[in-house]
Amino acid sequence: MIPDRALASMQQLLARSMDGVLAFDRECRFVIWNPAMEKLSGMPAADVLGQNAFELFPFLVETGEDRVFHRVLAGETVVSEGRPFSIAATRRSGFLMPITSLCRTARSSGAWPSSAT
């Protein structure tokens, strides 16, 4: 269990991060979507949290990014190359930054963090 003080510090860090940070559970439902992700994607956390990543963002399947998600969930450490993205609902597009050490399974919580800029 994470002490309350540490949890509060992590929440502040996520809220103040300039990088978009997200996490999802083993069913690929978003459990973290920080304010920077809201700004990057144009989608508020309230519309994203609890939603399946592949249903909400079909481009993840279309581009093969879903395979990266599943490899990480299987326990593999994955080096993800930078890739373009496009969100039809908000007409936002950009480039996912390369991710290495951030793509690890957080076995205690069932969620893993990722980052986008």
Secondary structure by P-SEA (a helix, b strand, c coil): cccaaaaaaaaaaaaacccbbbbbccccccccccaaaaaaacccccccccccccccccccccccaaaaaaaaaacccccccbbbbbbccccbbbbbccccccccccccccbbbbbcc
